[in-house]
Amino acid sequence: MSSKNSVKRKSKVWRILSSSLVGLEIEIVHSSSEDLIGVKGVIEEETSNLLRVLTKKKSLWVPKLNQVFKIKVSDDTTIQVEGHMVKGTPETRVRKKIPNW
């Protein structure tokens, strides 16, 4: 894969992550709290430090820090992202530089 294609794909994913996460499917794959590992649902609401995830049974507030999320950004694309990468509101995330991952 060429470097140029890689940058385009990264920028597309970052564009999605720097916008609002509300409505995206999410799964917690790693957490500082064992109770949160494996939680799946749809992001209902977002603050700068928390996500409200609607699961099949209830709605949970999940901290963004100290978590690793698997987020479905489109029908064929699922990405794994550390919580500190999506910390902040969409308005502040849009000003961040594209990270290397």
Secondary structure, 3 states (H helix, E strand, C coil): CCHHHHHHHHHHHHHHHHCCCCCCEEEEEEECCHHHCCCEEEEEEECCCEEEEECCCCEEEEECCCEEEEEEEECCEEEEEEHHHHCCCHHHHCCCCCCCC
